[in-house]
Amino acid sequence: MVALALLALAGLAVANPVQVPLTPPPAAAAANPRPLVIWHGLGDTAHSEGMDAFADRVKELHPGIFVHSVIVPEGGSPGDERNAGWWGKAEELAQQGCDQIADIEELQDGFDAIGFSQGGLFLRYCAQYSDGPAMRNLITFGSPHFGIAALIPCPDPPTLSCRLAARAARSGIYTSWAQSHLVQAAYYRDPARLDEFLLANTFMRNMNGEGLLDDEDAGNGLGHLENMVAIAFTEDKTVFPGLSAHWATVDPEDTTVVVELGDQQLYTEDWIGLRALNETGHLILDWCPGEHMQIGGDGGCGDQMVEKWVGWKK
Ligand SMILES: *[C@@H]1O[C@H](CO)[C@@H](O)[C@H](O)[C@H]1NC(C)=O
């Protein structure tokens, strides 16, 4: 195999002596693309097959780009990482990732970020509360920005972590125990139990600026981003409501009625900077076809978003 490959290369060089350089062209130096941070979704890990394939694809599309995949807990096993997605206090998990980002030399001049589902919420947390290096474009795929009104269904077959988390959630999602020990509880926003949510919740409530906030809870909002690109999946049946990926909620009286972002006080009163972003053309609510996290293969929706929003000149 090795001999064959060498022969093939040699043949190419002979046939085409001018175009084949002895060393690869310094594409990285020429393009000088902004670095990228990615954060995986629930049940996944920073260096799963899928996440590594995604990072490799980004590097193919933007040669020379630096990509960091957030690992929490840092130095943990893949099992630890998967558990961390289910169990713990969301703010603490997010903060670990923000601190990791802040420590990476290559990111100091700013970076773009792509979050998958739950990972997009953690990256939002960094954008809104971390004083680390500047996040420029934040791209989220299927992230439930206005919370979920039903638990995310367990995979088939269900993992033990998922089954236990679901059982714990059913026994009291707005108890202080669940709110500080169950990651999904931190973004569980039941419009029919809004009073309880506003009292018990901190993570989602504060990120969306709901209720009365003190300065620390209010954070920096999202107005400082260059672009907030929130992508929803047209057939999302994993997150409820799927349009939460665009900050929609459901009507508390009738959960089949979706209330879109433009009709939320969060937008009209501009609690976190989304309206200001939109009015200057920097809030992009886009779509990918298909079920939750189906970003497509080569040339698919994921690729298109990566080509459009990632790899800009530093
Ligand atoms: C954002 O601005 C566009 C163009 O002005 C407008 O059509 C759209 O409805 C706005 N988005 C929201 C959420 O209101």
The ligand as a MOL file (V3000), in Angstrom:
LIG
                    3D

  0  0  0     0  0            999 V3000
M  V30 BEGIN CTAB
M  V30 COUNTS 14 14 0 0 0
M  V30 BEGIN ATOM
M  V30 1 C -35.6070 40.8210 12.4930 0
M  V30 2 O -35.5830 41.7850 11.4880 0
M  V30 3 C -36.1890 41.3850 10.2860 0
M  V30 4 C -35.9070 42.4310 9.2460 0
M  V30 5 O -36.1550 43.6990 9.7280 0
M  V30 6 C -37.6480 41.1340 10.5480 0
M  V30 7 O -38.2900 40.7280 9.3320 0
M  V30 8 C -37.7930 40.0560 11.6010 0
M  V30 9 O -39.1440 39.8450 11.9060 0
M  V30 10 C -37.0370 40.4410 12.8600 0
M  V30 11 N -36.9720 39.3330 13.7690 0
M  V30 12 C -37.7560 39.2430 14.8270 0
M  V30 13 C -37.5130 38.0890 15.7210 0
M  V30 14 O -38.6180 40.0520 15.0820 0
M  V30 END ATOM
M  V30 BEGIN BOND
M  V30 1 1 1 2
M  V30 2 1 1 10
M  V30 3 1 2 3
M  V30 4 1 3 4
M  V30 5 1 3 6
M  V30 6 1 4 5
M  V30 7 1 6 7
M  V30 8 1 6 8
M  V30 9 1 8 9
M  V30 10 1 8 10
M  V30 11 1 10 11
M  V30 12 1 11 12
M  V30 13 1 12 13
M  V30 14 2 12 14
M  V30 END BOND
M  V30 END CTAB
M  END
